[in-house]
Amino acid sequence: MIDGGTLAAAGLVNLADQSLNLHVTAVLNKAISQQVGGTQVGGFMNTALSNNQGELVLPVIVTGTFQHPQVAPTCNRLPR
């Protein structure tokens, strides 16, 4: 758990060659979400990265190695 949210990961971490292949989801609680702009765009549209509790959900894929991780957004459908 991180202060102000949670972090979950599923995938593979290879200790032999130090490679990473993970799907990671960070969920920022409503208070932190409001500090970084909230779940509204222009005051009226919900962002694609919010859930029904007003939290921001950030799904990413982590690949590469321990020394050179590569983080990229994923297009997985978010839970509502």
GROMACS elastic network, one bead per residue, 0.5 to 0.9 nm:
[ bonds ]
;  ai    aj funct       b0    kb
    1     4     6  0.85175   500
    1     5     6  0.66609   500
    1     7     6  0.59370   500
    1     8     6  0.84322   500
    2     5     6  0.53869   500
    2     6     6  0.54255   500
    2     7     6  0.68280   500
    2    28     6  0.89742   500
    3     6     6  0.77085   500
    3    28     6  0.89431   500
    4    27     6  0.85859   500
    4    28     6  0.59467   500
    4    29     6  0.55903   500
    4    30     6  0.84929   500
    4    31     6  0.76139   500
    4    32     6  0.60436   500
    4    33     6  0.89051   500
    5    26     6  0.71314   500
    5    27     6  0.53441   500
    5    29     6  0.50509   500
    5    30     6  0.88037   500
    5    32     6  0.79339   500
    5    55     6  0.87834   500
    6    25     6  0.82130   500
    6    26     6  0.57665   500
    6    27     6  0.52713   500
    6    28     6  0.66851   500
    6    29     6  0.80504   500
    7    24     6  0.71239   500
    7    25     6  0.57796   500
    7    27     6  0.64313   500
    7    28     6  0.87985   500
    8    23     6  0.83402   500
    8    24     6  0.56658   500
    8    25     6  0.53152   500
    8    26     6  0.65328   500
    8    27     6  0.86082   500
    9    22     6  0.63498   500
    9    23     6  0.56030   500
    9    25     6  0.64071   500
    9    26     6  0.87840   500
   10    21     6  0.86019   500
   10    22     6  0.55929   500
   10    23     6  0.53964   500
   10    24     6  0.65949   500
   11    20     6  0.80550   500
   11    21     6  0.57126   500
   11    23     6  0.61525   500
   11    24     6  0.86055   500
   12    19     6  0.80837   500
   12    20     6  0.60862   500
   12    21     6  0.51758   500
   12    22     6  0.59818   500
   13    18     6  0.69451   500
   13    19     6  0.59689   500
   13    21     6  0.64755   500
   13    22     6  0.75984   500
   13    65     6  0.89330   500
   14    17     6  0.59057   500
   14    18     6  0.51500   500
   14    19     6  0.51597   500
   14    20     6  0.65402   500
   14    21     6  0.86223   500
   14    65     6  0.89616   500
   15    19     6  0.71591   500
   16    19     6  0.80593   500
   17    65     6  0.80274   500
   18    64     6  0.85291   500
   18    65     6  0.54325   500
   18    66     6  0.57016   500
   18    67     6  0.82193   500
   19    63     6  0.72280   500
   19    64     6  0.57194   500
   19    66     6  0.64560   500
   19    69     6  0.85623   500
   20    62     6  0.65354   500
   20    64     6  0.54204   500
   20    65     6  0.54350   500
   20    66     6  0.70005   500
   20    69     6  0.73625   500
   20    70     6  0.89013   500
   21    61     6  0.73793   500
   21    62     6  0.58274   500
   21    64     6  0.72275   500
   21    65     6  0.87600   500
   22    60     6  0.83599   500
   22    61     6  0.56813   500
   22    62     6  0.50454   500
   22    63     6  0.64750   500
   23    59     6  0.73242   500
   23    60     6  0.60130   500
   23    62     6  0.63904   500
   23    63     6  0.89091   500
   23    74     6  0.83487   500
   24    58     6  0.82030   500
   24    59     6  0.58281   500
   24    60     6  0.52909   500
   24    61     6  0.60151   500
   24    62     6  0.71131   500
   25    57     6  0.68622   500
   25    58     6  0.55745   500
   25    60     6  0.62826   500
   25    61     6  0.86676   500
   26    56     6  0.81154   500
   26    57     6  0.58821   500
   26    58     6  0.50859   500
   26    59     6  0.64578   500
   26    60     6  0.83231   500
   27    55     6  0.64832   500
   27    56     6  0.56582   500
   27    58     6  0.62804   500
   27    59     6  0.86121   500
   28    31     6  0.80936   500
   28    32     6  0.60122   500
   28    33     6  0.58568   500
   28    55     6  0.55732   500
   28    56     6  0.51835   500
   28    57     6  0.65628   500
   28    58     6  0.81783   500
   29    32     6  0.55114   500
   29    33     6  0.59981   500
   29    34     6  0.86908   500
   29    53     6  0.85230   500
   29    54     6  0.75891   500
   29    56     6  0.69534   500
   30    34     6  0.61363   500
   30    35     6  0.87334   500
   30    38     6  0.77107   500
   30    39     6  0.87651   500
   30    53     6  0.72631   500
   30    54     6  0.53133   500
   30    56     6  0.74028   500
   31    34     6  0.53205   500
   31    35     6  0.65900   500
   31    38     6  0.85385   500
   31    54     6  0.88799   500
   31    55     6  0.82292   500
   32    35     6  0.50766   500
   32    36     6  0.65539   500
   32    37     6  0.89153   500
   32    38     6  0.81492   500
   32    55     6  0.82337   500
   32    56     6  0.86346   500
   33    36     6  0.53342   500
   33    37     6  0.64077   500
   33    39     6  0.70255   500
   33    50     6  0.89851   500
   33    54     6  0.75457   500
   33    55     6  0.59701   500
   33    56     6  0.58095   500
   34    37     6  0.52336   500
   34    39     6  0.72389   500
   34    54     6  0.86082   500
   34    55     6  0.86207   500
   35    38     6  0.66436   500
   37    40     6  0.73441   500
   37    41     6  0.81850   500
   38    41     6  0.80923   500
   38    47     6  0.86253   500
   38    50     6  0.86529   500
   38    54     6  0.76976   500
   38    55     6  0.81125   500
   38    56     6  0.77345   500
   39    43     6  0.88486   500
   39    45     6  0.81319   500
   39    46     6  0.55707   500
   39    47     6  0.54850   500
   39    48     6  0.85105   500
   39    49     6  0.77002   500
   39    50     6  0.58107   500
   39    51     6  0.85725   500
   39    54     6  0.62708   500
   39    55     6  0.73423   500
   39    56     6  0.68955   500
   40    43     6  0.52479   500
   40    44     6  0.59005   500
   40    45     6  0.53224   500
   40    47     6  0.58623   500
   40    50     6  0.88761   500
   41    44     6  0.60700   500
   41    45     6  0.50346   500
   41    46     6  0.61744   500
   41    47     6  0.62744   500
   42    45     6  0.66650   500
   43    46     6  0.84775   500
   46    49     6  0.83359   500
   46    50     6  0.71880   500
   47    50     6  0.58274   500
   47    56     6  0.86576   500
   48    51     6  0.84609   500
   48    56     6  0.89908   500
   48    57     6  0.88406   500
   48    78     6  0.80955   500
   49    55     6  0.83376   500
   49    56     6  0.55496   500
   49    57     6  0.51634   500
   49    58     6  0.64761   500
   49    59     6  0.86012   500
   49    78     6  0.73254   500
   50    53     6  0.79354   500
   50    54     6  0.60743   500
   50    55     6  0.55042   500
   50    57     6  0.56377   500
   50    58     6  0.86232   500
   50    78     6  0.82988   500
   50    79     6  0.89229   500
   50    80     6  0.80158   500
   51    54     6  0.56904   500
   51    55     6  0.56214   500
   51    56     6  0.65741   500
   51    57     6  0.68188   500
   51    78     6  0.77527   500
   51    79     6  0.66847   500
   51    80     6  0.51928   500
   52    55     6  0.73923   500
   52    79     6  0.86349   500
   52    80     6  0.57207   500
   53    56     6  0.89048   500
   53    80     6  0.89162   500
   57    78     6  0.77189   500
   58    73     6  0.78913   500
   58    74     6  0.87438   500
   59    72     6  0.88039   500
   59    73     6  0.62006   500
   59    74     6  0.58095   500
   59    75     6  0.78739   500
   59    76     6  0.74910   500
   59    78     6  0.82050   500
   60    71     6  0.65187   500
   60    72     6  0.54663   500
   60    74     6  0.50059   500
   60    75     6  0.84690   500
   61    70     6  0.79792   500
   61    71     6  0.57310   500
   61    72     6  0.53312   500
   61    73     6  0.62018   500
   61    74     6  0.60849   500
   62    69     6  0.64894   500
   62    70     6  0.55394   500
   62    72     6  0.66569   500
   62    73     6  0.89514   500
   63    68     6  0.86543   500
   63    69     6  0.57852   500
   63    70     6  0.51426   500
   63    71     6  0.66420   500
   63    72     6  0.84681   500
   64    67     6  0.81643   500
   64    68     6  0.58788   500
   64    70     6  0.54707   500
   64    71     6  0.86032   500
   65    69     6  0.51056   500
   65    70     6  0.79153   500
   66    69     6  0.57910   500
   74    77     6  0.88938   500
   75    78     6  0.85032   500
